[in-house]
């Protein structure tokens, strides 16, 4: 094998696992993205204060860690997906509850 072939194989071995993991849980990934957007919109609209937003972001990181652990062996089982999706459901309810409560972010003039 020449240097070029070895280089191509080395790069492919680094890139392909990332592509596979990114595509193996599209529903979970899309939901994570949607929930992140909901948190950002809540902050922008003043419906979430910093403490609430930080708590919700921590929940999002927890879900991401669950997905990362599930992907560690290269495949997410049905049981792992159910567990992750249940946690996403809980997180979604938390986002809804926090954005609809009476607490608001302080305006910049206060």
C-alpha positions in Angstrom: 0.0 0.0 0.0 1.1 3.5 -0.8 1.1 6.4 1.6 -2.1 7.9 0.0 -4.1 4.7 0.5 -3.0 4.5 4.1 -3.9 8.1 4.7 -7.3 7.7 3.2 -8.0 4.6 5.3 -6.9 6.4 8.4 -9.1 9.4 7.8 -12.0 7.2 6.9 -11.6 5.2 10.1 -11.8 8.4 12.1 -14.8 10.0 10.2 -17.1 7.0 9.5 -17.9 6.1 13.2 -19.0 9.7 13.7 -21.2 9.6 10.7 -22.8 6.3 11.8 -23.5 7.6 15.3 -24.9 10.8 14.0 -27.3 8.9 11.8 -28.3 6.1 14.1 -30.6 8.0 16.3 -32.2 10.7 14.0 -35.4 10.9 16.0 -33.6 11.4 19.3 -31.2 13.9 17.7 -34.0 15.9 16.1 -35.9 16.0 19.4 -32.8 17.2 21.2 -32.4 20.0 18.6 -36.1 21.0 19.0 -35.9 21.1 22.7 -32.7 23.2 22.6 -34.6 25.7 20.3 -37.5 25.8 22.7 -35.1 26.7 25.6 -33.5 29.4 23.5 -36.8 30.9 22.5 -37.9 30.9 26.1 -34.8 32.8 27.1 -35.1 35.2 24.1 -38.8 35.9 25.0 -38.0 36.5 28.6 -40.1 33.5 29.7 -37.1 31.7 31.3 -34.7 33.3 33.8 -31.0 32.3 33.9 -31.5 29.7 36.7 -34.3 28.0 34.8 -32.4 28.0 31.5 -29.3 26.5 33.2 -31.4 23.8 34.8 -33.0 22.9 31.5 -29.7 22.9 29.7 -28.4 20.5 32.4 -31.3 18.2 31.6 -30.4 18.4 27.9 -26.8 17.5 28.7 -28.0 14.5 30.7 -30.1 13.2 27.7 -27.0 13.7 25.5 -24.8 11.7 27.9 -27.4 8.9 27.9 -27.3 8.8 24.1 -23.5 8.9 24.0 -23.4 6.0 26.5 -25.9 4.0 24.5 -23.9 4.6 21.3 -20.6 3.5 22.9 -21.0 0.0 21.6 -22.1 1.3 18.1 -25.8 0.4 18.4 -28.7 1.8 20.4 -31.0 -1.0 21.6 -34.8 -0.6 21.8 -34.6 -0.5 25.5 -32.0 2.2 25.4 -34.1 4.2 23.0 -37.1 3.8 25.2 -35.2 5.0 28.2 -33.8 8.0 26.3 -37.1 8.9 24.8 -38.8 8.7 28.3 -36.1 11.1 29.6 -36.8 13.4 26.7 -40.5 13.3 27.5 -39.7 14.4 31.1 -37.4 17.1 29.8 -40.1 18.3 27.4 -42.6 18.7 30.2 -40.1 20.6 32.3 -39.5 23.0 29.4 -43.2 23.5 29.0 -43.7 24.0 32.7 -40.8 26.4 33.1 -41.8 28.6 30.1 -45.4 28.8 31.3 -44.8 29.6 35.0 -45.0 33.0 36.5 -41.3 33.5 36.8 -39.8 35.8 34.2 -36.3 36.8 33.3 -35.4 40.2 34.7 -35.3 42.9 32.0 -32.1 44.6 31.4 -33.4 47.8 32.8 -34.0 46.3 36.3 
